[in-house]
Amino acid sequence: MQTDAYFRTGDSSAHTACQDYALAVEGGVVVCDGCSSSPHTDVGVRLVAWCAANDLENGVSPQTEGCVAVAWSQSAHFPRAAFDVTMLSAVSNVWRGYILVRV
């Protein structure tokens, strides 16, 4: 299965940084949406997406709470609220003939 990601910033002047992020990995995709009322979610969505993509590539089910970046944030005094992120991941299993989607 071929995957790709595309996103486009809208015309809204409400946000100075894009709080959405997507990654395509071999046989799967990760889409993250940051909470606009929380600080620094533009950074948090990227960190969570990369952690989830790494999990997908290693055959592990991605979870926001288990993300290494969340653990790092505590030692770096990075705001925990930056990880107020909704994550969707989808992975295909061509041998079993299905696509697994997790939110």
Disulfide bonds with the S-S distance in Angstrom:
none
